[in-house]
Amino acid sequence: MSPTLPPDGCELSADDLNERIRAFWIDGRGHPAVALTDVQRAEYQRLLAALRAVERGDVAEAA
């Protein structure tokens, strides 16, 4: 199963985002050299951007 972003308005913590990012490299893919689909790559990039925003403090963590 591919990780997905939550609906708009639902924030994730840095730990949750990291877990979803790591999920791209398990479940049979297992290695960054394994090509992602275009959809997976786009979602992966969105997760990385969301993690950067959380790390910068641009987004408040969910309570």
PDB file of N, CA, C and O in Angstrom:
ATOM      1  N   MET A   1       0.843  -1.169   0.000  1.00  0.00           N
ATOM      2  CA  MET A   1       0.000   0.000   0.000  1.00  0.00           C
ATOM      3  C   MET A   1       0.887   1.231   0.000  1.00  0.00           C
ATOM      4  O   MET A   1       1.860   1.295   0.752  1.00  0.00           O
ATOM      5  N   SER A   2       0.579   2.167  -0.798  1.00  0.00           N
ATOM      6  CA  SER A   2       1.327   3.403  -0.938  1.00  0.00           C
ATOM      7  C   SER A   2       0.849   4.398   0.107  1.00  0.00           C
ATOM      8  O   SER A   2      -0.354   4.527   0.331  1.00  0.00           O
ATOM      9  N   PRO A   3       1.785   5.113   0.758  1.00  0.00           N
ATOM     10  CA  PRO A   3       1.357   6.116   1.741  1.00  0.00           C
ATOM     11  C   PRO A   3       0.644   7.265   1.055  1.00  0.00           C
ATOM     12  O   PRO A   3       0.930   7.592  -0.097  1.00  0.00           O
ATOM     13  N   THR A   4      -0.277   7.868   1.768  1.00  0.00           N
ATOM     14  CA  THR A   4      -1.017   8.983   1.183  1.00  0.00           C
ATOM     15  C   THR A   4      -1.018  10.151   2.143  1.00  0.00           C
ATOM     16  O   THR A   4      -0.893   9.986   3.357  1.00  0.00           O
ATOM     17  N   LEU A   5      -1.161  11.330   1.577  1.00  0.00           N
ATOM     18  CA  LEU A   5      -1.288  12.527   2.396  1.00  0.00           C
ATOM     19  C   LEU A   5      -2.687  12.588   2.986  1.00  0.00           C
ATOM     20  O   LEU A   5      -3.637  12.092   2.379  1.00  0.00           O
ATOM     21  N   PRO A   6      -2.826  13.185   4.155  1.00  0.00           N
ATOM     22  CA  PRO A   6      -4.154  13.335   4.740  1.00  0.00           C
ATOM     23  C   PRO A   6      -4.934  14.386   3.973  1.00  0.00           C
ATOM     24  O   PRO A   6      -4.351  15.150   3.205  1.00  0.00           O
ATOM     25  N   PRO A   7      -6.247  14.434   4.170  1.00  0.00           N
ATOM     26  CA  PRO A   7      -7.046  15.477   3.515  1.00  0.00           C
ATOM     27  C   PRO A   7      -6.560  16.863   3.933  1.00  0.00           C
ATOM     28  O   PRO A   7      -5.969  17.028   5.000  1.00  0.00           O
ATOM     29  N   ASP A   8      -6.815  17.853   3.083  1.00  0.00           N
ATOM     30  CA  ASP A   8      -6.438  19.226   3.407  1.00  0.00           C
ATOM     31  C   ASP A   8      -6.999  19.605   4.769  1.00  0.00           C
ATOM     32  O   ASP A   8      -8.120  19.237   5.122  1.00  0.00           O
ATOM     33  N   GLY A   9      -6.203  20.346   5.524  1.00  0.00           N
ATOM     34  CA  GLY A   9      -6.632  20.780   6.841  1.00  0.00           C
ATOM     35  C   GLY A   9      -6.217  19.832   7.943  1.00  0.00           C
ATOM     36  O   GLY A   9      -6.320  20.184   9.118  1.00  0.00           O
ATOM     37  N   CYS A  10      -5.752  18.642   7.608  1.00  0.00           N
ATOM     38  CA  CYS A  10      -5.302  17.667   8.596  1.00  0.00           C
ATOM     39  C   CYS A  10      -3.777  17.644   8.559  1.00  0.00           C
ATOM     40  O   CYS A  10      -3.188  17.238   7.557  1.00  0.00           O
ATOM     41  N   GLU A  11      -3.143  18.071   9.628  1.00  0.00           N
ATOM     42  CA  GLU A  11      -1.687  18.180   9.675  1.00  0.00           C
ATOM     43  C   GLU A  11      -1.067  16.917  10.263  1.00  0.00           C
ATOM     44  O   GLU A  11      -1.670  16.248  11.102  1.00  0.00           O
ATOM     45  N   LEU A  12       0.141  16.601   9.812  1.00  0.00           N
ATOM     46  CA  LEU A  12       0.892  15.468  10.334  1.00  0.00           C
ATOM     47  C   LEU A  12       2.127  15.971  11.055  1.00  0.00           C
ATOM     48  O   LEU A  12       2.653  17.036  10.733  1.00  0.00           O
ATOM     49  N   SER A  13       2.588  15.203  12.033  1.00  0.00           N
ATOM     50  CA  SER A  13       3.827  15.543  12.719  1.00  0.00           C
ATOM     51  C   SER A  13       5.005  15.127  11.838  1.00  0.00           C
ATOM     52  O   SER A  13       4.834  14.392  10.865  1.00  0.00           O
ATOM     53  N   ALA A  14       6.185  15.599  12.183  1.00  0.00           N
ATOM     54  CA  ALA A  14       7.393  15.215  11.458  1.00  0.00           C
ATOM     55  C   ALA A  14       7.581  13.703  11.514  1.00  0.00           C
ATOM     56  O   ALA A  14       7.984  13.096  10.522  1.00  0.00           O
ATOM     57  N   ASP A  15       7.295  13.088  12.659  1.00  0.00           N
ATOM     58  CA  ASP A  15       7.428  11.633  12.777  1.00  0.00           C
ATOM     59  C   ASP A  15       6.471  10.910  11.834  1.00  0.00           C
ATOM     60  O   ASP A  15       6.853   9.933  11.189  1.00  0.00           O
ATOM     61  N   ASP A  16       5.235  11.385  11.752  1.00  0.00           N
ATOM     62  CA  ASP A  16       4.260  10.770  10.843  1.00  0.00           C
ATOM     63  C   ASP A  16       4.702  10.921   9.394  1.00  0.00           C
ATOM     64  O   ASP A  16       4.607   9.976   8.611  1.00  0.00           O
ATOM     65  N   LEU A  17       5.186  12.108   9.035  1.00  0.00           N
ATOM     66  CA  LEU A  17       5.652  12.328   7.667  1.00  0.00           C
ATOM     67  C   LEU A  17       6.849  11.439   7.357  1.00  0.00           C
ATOM     68  O   LEU A  17       6.914  10.853   6.276  1.00  0.00           O
ATOM     69  N   ASN A  18       7.798  11.327   8.284  1.00  0.00           N
ATOM     70  CA  ASN A  18       8.950  10.456   8.081  1.00  0.00           C
ATOM     71  C   ASN A  18       8.520   9.011   7.871  1.00  0.00           C
ATOM     72  O   ASN A  18       9.059   8.312   7.012  1.00  0.00           O
ATOM     73  N   GLU A  19       7.553   8.572   8.656  1.00  0.00           N
ATOM     74  CA  GLU A  19       7.059   7.195   8.515  1.00  0.00           C
ATOM     75  C   GLU A  19       6.470   6.970   7.122  1.00  0.00           C
ATOM     76  O   GLU A  19       6.717   5.934   6.504  1.00  0.00           O
ATOM     77  N   ARG A  20       5.704   7.923   6.635  1.00  0.00           N
ATOM     78  CA  ARG A  20       5.101   7.792   5.307  1.00  0.00           C
ATOM     79  C   ARG A  20       6.154   7.853   4.203  1.00  0.00           C
ATOM     80  O   ARG A  20       6.039   7.160   3.193  1.00  0.00           O
ATOM     81  N   ILE A  21       7.183   8.684   4.396  1.00  0.00           N
ATOM     82  CA  ILE A  21       8.271   8.759   3.423  1.00  0.00           C
ATOM     83  C   ILE A  21       9.030   7.437   3.392  1.00  0.00           C
ATOM     84  O   ILE A  21       9.328   6.918   2.316  1.00  0.00           O
ATOM     85  N   ARG A  22       9.342   6.893   4.557  1.00  0.00           N
ATOM     86  CA  ARG A  22      10.046   5.602   4.621  1.00  0.00           C
ATOM     87  C   ARG A  22       9.234   4.482   3.984  1.00  0.00           C
ATOM     88  O   ARG A  22       9.806   3.534   3.446  1.00  0.00           O
ATOM     89  N   ALA A  23       7.915   4.580   4.039  1.00  0.00           N
ATOM     90  CA  ALA A  23       7.058   3.530   3.481  1.00  0.00           C
ATOM     91  C   ALA A  23       7.259   3.369   1.970  1.00  0.00           C
ATOM     92  O   ALA A  23       6.949   2.315   1.416  1.00  0.00           O
ATOM     93  N   PHE A  24       7.768   4.394   1.309  1.00  0.00           N
ATOM     94  CA  PHE A  24       8.035   4.271  -0.122  1.00  0.00           C
ATOM     95  C   PHE A  24       9.161   3.286  -0.405  1.00  0.00           C
ATOM     96  O   PHE A  24       9.260   2.770  -1.518  1.00  0.00           O
ATOM     97  N   TRP A  25      10.006   3.018   0.577  1.00  0.00           N
ATOM     98  CA  TRP A  25      11.175   2.172   0.345  1.00  0.00           C
ATOM     99  C   TRP A  25      11.031   0.811   1.003  1.00  0.00           C
ATOM    100  O   TRP A  25      12.014   0.085   1.146  1.00  0.00           O
ATOM    101  N   ILE A  26       9.818   0.458   1.404  1.00  0.00           N
ATOM    102  CA  ILE A  26       9.548  -0.888   1.897  1.00  0.00           C
ATOM    103  C   ILE A  26       8.379  -1.454   1.101  1.00  0.00           C
ATOM    104  O   ILE A  26       7.989  -0.859   0.097  1.00  0.00           O
ATOM    105  N   ASP A  27       7.826  -2.546   1.502  1.00  0.00           N
ATOM    106  CA  ASP A  27       6.716  -3.189   0.787  1.00  0.00           C
ATOM    107  C   ASP A  27       7.129  -3.608  -0.618  1.00  0.00           C
ATOM    108  O   ASP A  27       6.409  -3.363  -1.586  1.00  0.00           O
ATOM    109  N   GLY A  28       8.293  -4.244  -0.720  1.00  0.00           N
ATOM    110  CA  GLY A  28       8.694  -4.784  -2.008  1.00  0.00           C
ATOM    111  C   GLY A  28       9.587  -3.882  -2.820  1.00  0.00           C
ATOM    112  O   GLY A  28      10.357  -4.372  -3.647  1.00  0.00           O
ATOM    113  N   ARG A  29       9.514  -2.572  -2.615  1.00  0.00           N
ATOM    114  CA  ARG A  29      10.398  -1.682  -3.365  1.00  0.00           C
ATOM    115  C   ARG A  29      11.777  -1.758  -2.735  1.00  0.00           C
ATOM    116  O   ARG A  29      12.761  -2.011  -3.429  1.00  0.00           O
ATOM    117  N   GLY A  30      11.859  -1.544  -1.437  1.00  0.00           N
ATOM    118  CA  GLY A  30      13.040  -1.802  -0.655  1.00  0.00           C
ATOM    119  C   GLY A  30      14.315  -1.040  -0.942  1.00  0.00           C
ATOM    120  O   GLY A  30      15.234  -1.084  -0.124  1.00  0.00           O
ATOM    121  N   HIS A  31      14.417  -0.365  -2.026  1.00  0.00           N
ATOM    122  CA  HIS A  31      15.664   0.323  -2.339  1.00  0.00           C
ATOM    123  C   HIS A  31      15.374   1.561  -3.180  1.00  0.00           C
ATOM    124  O   HIS A  31      14.555   1.506  -4.097  1.00  0.00           O
ATOM    125  N   PRO A  32      16.036   2.676  -2.878  1.00  0.00           N
ATOM    126  CA  PRO A  32      15.777   3.913  -3.627  1.00  0.00           C
ATOM    127  C   PRO A  32      16.041   3.798  -5.125  1.00  0.00           C
ATOM    128  O   PRO A  32      15.532   4.609  -5.899  1.00  0.00           O
ATOM    129  N   ALA A  33      16.824   2.812  -5.549  1.00  0.00           N
ATOM    130  CA  ALA A  33      17.106   2.659  -6.978  1.00  0.00           C
ATOM    131  C   ALA A  33      15.894   2.113  -7.732  1.00  0.00           C
ATOM    132  O   ALA A  33      15.844   2.195  -8.959  1.00  0.00           O
ATOM    133  N   VAL A  34      14.926   1.564  -7.016  1.00  0.00           N
ATOM    134  CA  VAL A  34      13.721   1.043  -7.650  1.00  0.00           C
ATOM    135  C   VAL A  34      12.855   2.224  -8.049  1.00  0.00           C
ATOM    136  O   VAL A  34      12.522   3.075  -7.224  1.00  0.00           O
ATOM    137  N   ALA A  35      12.496   2.266  -9.315  1.00  0.00           N
ATOM    138  CA  ALA A  35      11.733   3.398  -9.839  1.00  0.00           C
ATOM    139  C   ALA A  35      10.329   3.467  -9.240  1.00  0.00           C
ATOM    140  O   ALA A  35       9.643   2.454  -9.103  1.00  0.00           O
ATOM    141  N   LEU A  36       9.927   4.668  -8.892  1.00  0.00           N
ATOM    142  CA  LEU A  36       8.560   4.916  -8.449  1.00  0.00           C
ATOM    143  C   LEU A  36       7.727   5.271  -9.668  1.00  0.00           C
ATOM    144  O   LEU A  36       8.248   5.745 -10.678  1.00  0.00           O
ATOM    145  N   THR A  37       6.428   5.036  -9.561  1.00  0.00           N
ATOM    146  CA  THR A  37       5.531   5.477 -10.619  1.00  0.00           C
ATOM    147  C   THR A  37       5.445   7.002 -10.553  1.00  0.00           C
ATOM    148  O   THR A  37       5.874   7.608  -9.571  1.00  0.00           O
ATOM    149  N   ASP A  38       4.897   7.612 -11.585  1.00  0.00           N
ATOM    150  CA  ASP A  38       4.730   9.069 -11.581  1.00  0.00           C
ATOM    151  C   ASP A  38       3.868   9.525 -10.410  1.00  0.00           C
ATOM    152  O   ASP A  38       4.156  10.543  -9.780  1.00  0.00           O
ATOM    153  N   VAL A  39       2.820   8.775 -10.121  1.00  0.00           N
ATOM    154  CA  VAL A  39       1.921   9.119  -9.005  1.00  0.00           C
ATOM    155  C   VAL A  39       2.664   8.997  -7.685  1.00  0.00           C
ATOM    156  O   VAL A  39       2.558   9.876  -6.830  1.00  0.00           O
ATOM    157  N   GLN A  40       3.425   7.901  -7.509  1.00  0.00           N
ATOM    158  CA  GLN A  40       4.188   7.714  -6.276  1.00  0.00           C
ATOM    159  C   GLN A  40       5.246   8.804  -6.127  1.00  0.00           C
ATOM    160  O   GLN A  40       5.442   9.326  -5.029  1.00  0.00           O
ATOM    161  N   ARG A  41       5.919   9.148  -7.200  1.00  0.00           N
ATOM    162  CA  ARG A  41       6.950  10.172  -7.150  1.00  0.00           C
ATOM    163  C   ARG A  41       6.351  11.524  -6.748  1.00  0.00           C
ATOM    164  O   ARG A  41       6.934  12.246  -5.939  1.00  0.00           O
ATOM    165  N   ALA A  42       5.202  11.860  -7.305  1.00  0.00           N
ATOM    166  CA  ALA A  42       4.544  13.129  -6.965  1.00  0.00           C
ATOM    167  C   ALA A  42       4.147  13.146  -5.489  1.00  0.00           C
ATOM    168  O   ALA A  42       4.331  14.154  -4.807  1.00  0.00           O
ATOM    169  N   GLU A  43       3.605  12.036  -4.998  1.00  0.00           N
ATOM    170  CA  GLU A  43       3.205  11.966  -3.597  1.00  0.00           C
ATOM    171  C   GLU A  43       4.430  12.035  -2.685  1.00  0.00           C
ATOM    172  O   GLU A  43       4.406  12.712  -1.657  1.00  0.00           O
ATOM    173  N   TYR A  44       5.491  11.339  -3.062  1.00  0.00           N
ATOM    174  CA  TYR A  44       6.735  11.365  -2.315  1.00  0.00           C
ATOM    175  C   TYR A  44       7.260  12.805  -2.212  1.00  0.00           C
ATOM    176  O   TYR A  44       7.683  13.237  -1.139  1.00  0.00           O
ATOM    177  N   GLN A  45       7.232  13.535  -3.313  1.00  0.00           N
ATOM    178  CA  GLN A  45       7.682  14.927  -3.314  1.00  0.00           C
ATOM    179  C   GLN A  45       6.799  15.800  -2.421  1.00  0.00           C
ATOM    180  O   GLN A  45       7.305  16.684  -1.729  1.00  0.00           O
ATOM    181  N   ARG A  46       5.478  15.559  -2.432  1.00  0.00           N
ATOM    182  CA  ARG A  46       4.570  16.322  -1.556  1.00  0.00           C
ATOM    183  C   ARG A  46       4.884  16.044  -0.087  1.00  0.00           C
ATOM    184  O   ARG A  46       4.872  16.955   0.740  1.00  0.00           O
ATOM    185  N   LEU A  47       5.167  14.770   0.233  1.00  0.00           N
ATOM    186  CA  LEU A  47       5.509  14.416   1.610  1.00  0.00           C
ATOM    187  C   LEU A  47       6.811  15.090   2.037  1.00  0.00           C
ATOM    188  O   LEU A  47       6.909  15.604   3.151  1.00  0.00           O
ATOM    189  N   LEU A  48       7.807  15.087   1.155  1.00  0.00           N
ATOM    190  CA  LEU A  48       9.072  15.750   1.481  1.00  0.00           C
ATOM    191  C   LEU A  48       8.865  17.242   1.709  1.00  0.00           C
ATOM    192  O   LEU A  48       9.437  17.813   2.637  1.00  0.00           O
ATOM    193  N   ALA A  49       8.053  17.874   0.872  1.00  0.00           N
ATOM    194  CA  ALA A  49       7.776  19.300   1.025  1.00  0.00           C
ATOM    195  C   ALA A  49       7.046  19.568   2.343  1.00  0.00           C
ATOM    196  O   ALA A  49       7.343  20.543   3.034  1.00  0.00           O
ATOM    197  N   ALA A  50       6.099  18.711   2.684  1.00  0.00           N
ATOM    198  CA  ALA A  50       5.362  18.874   3.944  1.00  0.00           C
ATOM    199  C   ALA A  50       6.304  18.711   5.130  1.00  0.00           C
ATOM    200  O   ALA A  50       6.194  19.445   6.113  1.00  0.00           O
ATOM    201  N   LEU A  51       7.239  17.748   5.050  1.00  0.00           N
ATOM    202  CA  LEU A  51       8.198  17.548   6.126  1.00  0.00           C
ATOM    203  C   LEU A  51       9.093  18.772   6.275  1.00  0.00           C
ATOM    204  O   LEU A  51       9.356  19.209   7.396  1.00  0.00           O
ATOM    205  N   ARG A  52       9.564  19.332   5.167  1.00  0.00           N
ATOM    206  CA  ARG A  52      10.395  20.534   5.230  1.00  0.00           C
ATOM    207  C   ARG A  52       9.623  21.685   5.887  1.00  0.00           C
ATOM    208  O   ARG A  52      10.188  22.440   6.678  1.00  0.00           O
ATOM    209  N   ALA A  53       8.338  21.817   5.562  1.00  0.00           N
ATOM    210  CA  ALA A  53       7.515  22.878   6.147  1.00  0.00           C
ATOM    211  C   ALA A  53       7.391  22.690   7.659  1.00  0.00           C
ATOM    212  O   ALA A  53       7.489  23.655   8.417  1.00  0.00           O
ATOM    213  N   VAL A  54       7.177  21.461   8.093  1.00  0.00           N
ATOM    214  CA  VAL A  54       7.070  21.178   9.527  1.00  0.00           C
ATOM    215  C   VAL A  54       8.400  21.483  10.214  1.00  0.00           C
ATOM    216  O   VAL A  54       8.431  22.088  11.286  1.00  0.00           O
ATOM    217  N   GLU A  55       9.493  21.060   9.588  1.00  0.00           N
ATOM    218  CA  GLU A  55      10.804  21.287  10.185  1.00  0.00           C
ATOM    219  C   GLU A  55      11.141  22.773  10.290  1.00  0.00           C
ATOM    220  O   GLU A  55      11.820  23.190  11.229  1.00  0.00           O
ATOM    221  N   ARG A  56      10.671  23.574   9.334  1.00  0.00           N
ATOM    222  CA  ARG A  56      10.900  25.029   9.374  1.00  0.00           C
ATOM    223  C   ARG A  56       9.950  25.710  10.350  1.00  0.00           C
ATOM    224  O   ARG A  56      10.165  26.863  10.723  1.00  0.00           O
ATOM    225  N   GLY A  57       8.898  25.004  10.767  1.00  0.00           N
ATOM    226  CA  GLY A  57       7.923  25.607  11.653  1.00  0.00           C
ATOM    227  C   GLY A  57       6.813  26.322  10.908  1.00  0.00           C
ATOM    228  O   GLY A  57       6.050  27.078  11.509  1.00  0.00           O
ATOM    229  N   ASP A  58       6.711  26.088   9.579  1.00  0.00           N
ATOM    230  CA  ASP A  58       5.663  26.721   8.794  1.00  0.00           C
ATOM    231  C   ASP A  58       4.295  26.136   9.078  1.00  0.00           C
ATOM    232  O   ASP A  58       3.275  26.772   8.812  1.00  0.00           O
ATOM    233  N   VAL A  59       4.268  24.931   9.614  1.00  0.00           N
ATOM    234  CA  VAL A  59       3.018  24.219   9.853  1.00  0.00           C
ATOM    235  C   VAL A  59       3.003  23.778  11.307  1.00  0.00           C
ATOM    236  O   VAL A  59       3.981  23.212  11.795  1.00  0.00           O
ATOM    237  N   ALA A  60       1.912  24.029  11.997  1.00  0.00           N
ATOM    238  CA  ALA A  60       1.780  23.584  13.383  1.00  0.00           C
ATOM    239  C   ALA A  60       1.460  22.104  13.396  1.00  0.00           C
ATOM    240  O   ALA A  60       0.692  21.619  12.565  1.00  0.00           O
ATOM    241  N   GLU A  61       2.058  21.380  14.350  1.00  0.00           N
ATOM    242  CA  GLU A  61       1.749  19.963  14.490  1.00  0.00           C
ATOM    243  C   GLU A  61       0.338  19.796  15.037  1.00  0.00           C
ATOM    244  O   GLU A  61      -0.147  20.625  15.806  1.00  0.00           O
ATOM    245  N   ALA A  62      -0.305  18.722  14.632  1.00  0.00           N
ATOM    246  CA  ALA A  62      -1.646  18.416  15.134  1.00  0.00           C
ATOM    247  C   ALA A  62      -1.569  18.092  16.613  1.00  0.00           C
ATOM    248  O   ALA A  62      -0.601  17.496  17.086  1.00  0.00           O
ATOM    249  N   ALA A  63      -2.597  18.492  17.330  1.00  0.00           N
ATOM    250  CA  ALA A  63      -2.625  18.238  18.782  1.00  0.00           C
ATOM    251  C   ALA A  63      -2.941  16.802  19.078  1.00  0.00           C
ATOM    252  O   ALA A  63      -3.005  16.411  20.244  1.00  0.00           O
TER     253      ALA A  63
END
